[in-house]
Amino acid sequence: MFKKILVTGGSGFIGSAVVRHLINETTCTVANVDKLTYAGNPDSLSSIAESPRYHFFEVDICDAQALDQVFATFQPDAVMHLAAESHVDRSIDGPADFIQTNIVGTYTLLEATRRYWNGLSEEGKQAFRFHHISTDEVYGDLEGTDSLFSETTPYAPSSPYSASKASSDHLVRAWQRTYGLPVLVTNCSNNYGPYHFPEKLIPHVILNAIHGRPLPVYGDGLQIRDWLFVEDHARALCEVVYRGKVGETYNIGGHNEKTNLEVVQTLCDLLEELAPDKPAGVERYRELITFVKDRPGHDLRYAIDAGKIERELGWRPQETFESGIRKTVQWYLDHQGWWQRVLSGQYRPERLGHVG
């Protein structure tokens, strides 16, 4: 359907998975618009970087003039908006960047898109899509173990990160209601998989463990998250932008609810099998688990009802948690060059020594 798709944040974790999927599994041409902040890594796109269908623009989504130039040059049929500040701990210590990128940046991108869209033919306007990729954290947390987030769950964000994403969701929907921009919104559960920045829970635990460092877990570790393999998410996002109904929201989940402690213990057990040669002084990886003071405003449980995207678009995750987490651990063991380049560069663990 689309010949040209503009992806913002295409050098990030989820964005790079989307770009790789579009280049490898479709015939469309992709423009990656990325500022290359600390979490944007061109290495994550090395496998497709030489494709004649891939184009990179180092642009900040808060720069309206630069965005106008990208739209004029590339002339996309669709936008997939993934550029965002996304780490809760960083948002607690420095919320300003989250307000700027997630709220002001989304507004600036919406306006650049609207200027471009207004210049299209009527047929082009009808065919165009603006797909905003968001998070389940906008819903706050769930009580008990039976309820699930649906597309109609009221917003109740807990952190500066989730509040900024909730704001961007509202902006996107307002631009459809007010200006008629054809938008789609998706809210996903926790992603994991290859190329994940080392500050996040799963890669942080893997890398700390193989270096014999403590694995600090917030509180009692019983916070529950639904885990979604990033390549399954990329497939879902492409289904939505190609086949989703304008104005609709689709929740995307992995059907894999696990406590943070379960995730850390699973990683330790997999490393016993896949990396049996432990660092000096470590008999078992689990002995590295350390419980630390909980972080402020820590949500207890997230869980997605993904029934709508399954019913309407036929998408389901291909990976179970067991298959996906094994692939992930093995990837980090096999790609030390990737994460060593990240750790030797801009990555600086600030309050990010804790996981969960």
N, C-alpha and C positions, 0 to 999 in steps of 0.2 A: 504493500500500500504506500509506504513512504519511501521516497528516494533519498531524502536527506534528513537526518536527525541531529539536532544540536543537544549535546549532553553537558550540563554544568557539573563540575566536580568529578569529571571523568578520570582523574588520576588518583582519586581516593579509593577506599576499600570497596564499597558497593559500586561506585561509579565505574571503576576499572573493570569489574566483573560484567557490568552492562555493556561497556564498550567492546570488550573481548567477545561477548555473545553476539552483539550486532554485527561485528566484522566477520566472525567465524560462521555464524548460522543464518545470516540474511544477506541480501544483496545491496542494502542501503549504504550510503556514504555517511560517515560520522564526523562531526566537529566536536572536539573536546575543548570546553572552555574551563580553564582551571587556573587559579591564582598561584598554585604550588606553594601552599603553606606547609607547615611541618608535616602534615599527614598526607600531602599529595606527593606521590612517588612515581615518576616516569618509568622506573624499573618494572612496575606492575603491568605496563603495557608493552614491554619489549618484544613480546611474541607477535604483536600486530603493528608495531610502530612503522614498519616499512610498507604496509599495505597502501596502495594508491587510493583506497577508499577512506583512509584515516587522515584527519587534519587536526592539528593542535594550535590553540590560541591561548597564550598566557595572558589572561585577562581577569581582573577582579570584577565580580558581579555587581559591586557597588559603583563601578565606573560606567556611567550611562553613555558617554561618548564612545568609549571602546566597544561597548555592547552594540550600539547602533552600527558601528563599522563591521562587526562580525556578522550581524544579520544581513547587512547590505552585501557583504562579500559572499557569504555561504548560502543565503536564501533557503533556510530550512523549511521542511514540511511539518515538523513537530519539534517540540522542546521537551526534554526530560530533565527536570531540575533536581539534582542531587547535592549541589554545592551547599555545605553547611558546616558549622562548628558542631561537634557531636558528642563531646565527652563530658559527662555530668560533673566529674571532679573538677575539671578545668572551668566549667561554668560557675561552680561555687566560689572558686578563688578569683576568677576574672570574668564576670558576666558581660562586660562591655563588648568584647569581641563577638559574643553570641547575639547580642542585640543588633550589632552592626551588620554582621553577615546574614544571620537568619531572618531578621525582620527588614532592615533597610535594604539589604542585598536582594531579598525576594521582591520587595516593592520596586526596586530599580529594574530588575529583570522583567517583572510584569509590565512595567511601562514601556520598556524597550520592545518587548514582544508585541504589546498593543499597537505601538507606532508602526511596526513592521506589518502586523496582521491587517491593520486598517488600509494598507496599501495594496493588499492582495485582491484578486478578482473575487467575485461572489463565490465561484466554485472553489477557489483556493481557501477562502475563509471557512467554508463549510467543511473542507477536508482537514484543516489544520487542527493540531492538538497541543495543549500545554499540560504536561503531566508533572504534578508536584509530588515528590516522594517524601513522606513524613514517617513518624514513629508512633508506636503504641504508647509511649510515655506521656503523650498529651492527655490520655485518659486518667492519669493518676494511678492509683493501685486498687486492687481488688480485695474484698474481704472474703475469707473462707477459701474453699478449694473447688467450688462448683461453678461459680459465675465466670463469664467470659466477656471480653471486650467485643462489642459489635460496632457496626458502622454508625449506629445511633446512640452509642454511649456518650453521655455528657462529658465535656472536657473538664479536667480538674488537675492541671499540671502541678508538679511538686517542686521542681528545680528550675533555676534560670534557663537551663538548656531546654527542658520540655515546655516551659512557658514561651520561650522564643519560637519554638517549632509550632506551638498552638497558634501563636499570633500569625505566623506565616501561612498556616492552613486557612485561617479566617480571611487573610488578604486575598488568597487565591480564589476562594469561593465568592468573595465580594466582587472581584474583577469579572467573574462570570455574570453575577446577578446585575451589576451596574452597567457593564460595557459589552456583555455578550461574548466575552472571550471563551472559546471552547476548552474547558479545563477538565482534568481528571485528578483525583487525589488518592494516594495509597498510604496506609499506615501499617508498618511492619513490626514484627517482633525482633528480638535480639538476633543479629546476624553473626555468623562465624565462618571460618574457612581460610583458604590460602590468601596471602597478601594482606592480612589484617595487621593494622598498626600495633606495635608492641605494647602500647599503654592499655589496651583492652584486655579483659579478663583471660580469655583462653590463650592467646599468644604470650601474655605476660607470665602466666603460670608455666607454660612449656619452657620458656627461655630461662626463667628463674630456676626451675627444677634442674635443668641440665647443667646449670652453673652452680648447683648446690646452695642456692640462696633461699631465704625464708619465703614461704607462700602465704602472705598475710591475707586473711579473709575477714571481711567486715562483720562485726557483731557475732551472732551465732551461726552465720552462714546459711540460714534457712530461708532467705529471700528466694522467691521462685520466679524463674524467667522461662519463656517459651523460646526455644532455639531453632533458628532457620538457617540452613546452609546457604551461603551467599550465592552460589550458582543457581540454586532453586529460586532464590529471590530474583535474580536477574531474568530468568525465564518468565517469572510472573509479571515483572514490570513490563516486559516486551509484549506479553499477552494483553495487558491493560492498555498500553498506548496504541496498539494495533486494533484491538477489538472491544475495548471498554466503551460504555455508554457515557456520552458527554454529561458532565455535571455530577456523576456518581463517585462515591467513595468505595474503595475495596480494601478490606483488611487482609493482610498476608501473614500467615503464621506457619510454623513448622510442625505443629502437633507434638512438641517435645518439651513438656514442662519438667524442669529440673531445678532443685535448689542449687544455690551457688556452691555449697559444700559438696553435693553430689558431682557437680561438674569438675571441681578441683580433684576430688578423689578418683573420678574416672580418668582424668588426665594422668594422674600419678600411676594408676594401674596400667594404662597403655604404655607409659614410658618404661615401666618395669619390663614389659615385653619387647618394645621397639628400641629402647636405649638402655640395655641392661648394664653397660659399663658406666657406673655412677661416679660422680665427683668424689674426691677423697673425703672420707669421714661420713659419707652417707650410706647407710645400710638399706633403707627403703625410702622412696620418694615421699610417701605419706608423712614421714616424720618431720618434713619441712613445713607442714601446714601449721600456721600460727594465727590465732584469733586476735583481732585488734579492735579498737574502739570503732563503733559504727559511724558512718558518715551522716552528716545532717540531712534530714528529710528523706531518708532512704525508703523508697517504696517497697512494700512487702511482696506483692505478687503482680505479675503481668501475665495475661493469657488471652490469646486471640481466637475468636470464632471466625474461621476462614471459609465458612460455608457459602457465602455469597460468590466469591471468586471461583469456587469449585463448581457451583451450580450454573453460573452464568457464562463462565469462560472455560470451564473444563480443566482448570489448573489444579494440580496437587503436587506436593513436594516429592521428588524422586528419592531423596536421601532420608533414611532414618537418622536419629541422633547417633546411634552406634556406628553406622557406616560413615556418616559425615565427619564425626570426631576422629575416627581412625585415619581417614584421608588427611584431615587437617594436621594431626600430629606428625604423620609421615612426611607431609609437605614441608613442615618447618625443619625436620631433621635432614631432609634432602636439599634444602635451599638455604643453607647457612650464609651463603654469599649475599642473598637478598637482605636478611635481617641484620647481618653484620654491618652492611652499608648504612642501614637505617640507624642502628645504634651508635655508629661512629660519627654520624652527622648531626642533624639538628635535634634528634630526640634527647631530651633531658628529663629524667624522672624527677618531678617536683614533689607534689603530694601523691604521685601516681604509683607509689610503691605498694599501695593497698589494692586489693582486687575485690570485685563484687558489685 
